Structures are given as structure tokens and as C-alpha cells.
Amino acid sequence: MKKPVKRGDTTVRINEERKLEIKRRIIEIGSKTGEVIKATDITNHLIDHYMDDAVKDIVSNIQMEKKKRVM
């Protein structure tokens, strides 16, 4: 018998303000589509489709901050 494969899921902590924003957006999606989605669905979509943009933005912000400190 094969051993079950672990999914490797994890938990990510976000503050209350961000959690409420996700909930508001879930309600918005539901009211526009008639479909019920989970917080996981919207979070996974953001990661799957916008991770590269987030990395570029964070790298750019850090580099600008470093330049400001040198001046």
C-alpha cells in the first residue's frame, strides 16, 4: 500500500485589516457572480498571478530605500 502524499499546506498570518479586506472582496465576487469562494481561492489567485509583480515591486522599494540612506 502506498503512503499518502502530504499536501504541504501552510498557514500565513495576516493582520485583521487585511483579513477584512479579503472578506469584503469575497462578498463582492459573490454578489457579482453568484458563486461562493473561499479566502484560500482569492489568496491562491493573487500568488499564482501576481507574485512576479510583487517581487519586482519589493526589490525596487528596497533598492530605493538603500539609495536614500546613502545620500
C-alpha positions as CSV (number, residue, x, y, z in Angstrom):
1,M,0.0,0.0,0.0
2,K,1.3,3.4,-0.9
3,K,1.8,6.0,1.8
4,P,-0.5,9.0,1.4
5,V,1.3,12.1,-0.1
6,K,1.2,15.1,2.2
7,R,-0.1,18.3,0.6
8,G,2.4,20.5,2.3
9,D,-0.1,23.2,3.1
10,T,0.8,26.0,5.5
11,T,-0.7,28.9,7.4
12,V,0.1,32.5,6.7
13,R,-0.7,35.2,9.3
14,I,-2.2,38.4,8.1
15,N,-3.5,41.3,10.2
16,E,-7.2,41.9,10.9
17,E,-7.4,44.8,8.4
18,R,-6.1,42.6,5.5
19,K,-8.4,39.8,6.6
20,L,-11.4,42.1,6.5
21,E,-10.4,43.3,3.0
22,I,-10.3,39.7,1.7
23,K,-13.7,39.1,3.2
24,R,-15.1,42.3,1.6
25,R,-13.7,41.2,-1.8
26,I,-15.1,37.7,-1.4
27,I,-18.6,39.3,-0.8
28,E,-18.0,41.5,-3.9
29,I,-17.1,38.5,-6.0
30,G,-20.1,36.6,-4.7
31,S,-22.6,39.4,-5.4
32,K,-21.3,39.8,-8.9
33,T,-21.1,36.2,-9.9
34,G,-23.5,34.3,-7.6
35,E,-20.6,32.0,-6.7
36,V,-19.2,31.4,-3.2
37,I,-15.4,31.4,-2.9
38,K,-13.1,30.9,0.0
39,A,-10.3,33.2,1.3
40,T,-7.9,30.5,0.0
41,D,-9.2,30.9,-3.5
42,I,-8.5,34.6,-3.7
43,T,-5.2,34.3,-1.9
44,N,-4.0,31.5,-4.2
45,H,-5.1,33.6,-7.3
46,L,-3.1,36.5,-6.1
47,I,0.0,34.4,-5.5
48,D,-0.4,32.5,-8.8
49,H,-0.9,35.5,-11.0
50,Y,0.8,38.5,-9.3
51,M,3.9,37.0,-7.5
52,D,6.4,38.2,-10.1
53,D,5.0,41.8,-9.9
54,A,5.2,41.7,-6.1
55,V,8.8,40.6,-6.2
56,K,9.8,43.3,-8.7
57,D,8.0,45.9,-6.6
58,I,9.5,44.9,-3.3
59,V,13.0,44.7,-4.8
60,S,12.6,48.2,-6.3
61,N,11.4,49.6,-3.0
62,I,14.3,48.1,-1.1
63,Q,16.8,49.4,-3.6
64,M,15.3,52.9,-3.4
65,E,15.4,52.9,0.4
66,K,19.1,51.9,0.2
67,K,19.9,54.7,-2.1
68,K,18.1,57.2,0.2
69,R,20.2,56.0,3.1
70,V,23.5,56.5,1.2
71,M,22.6,60.1,0.3
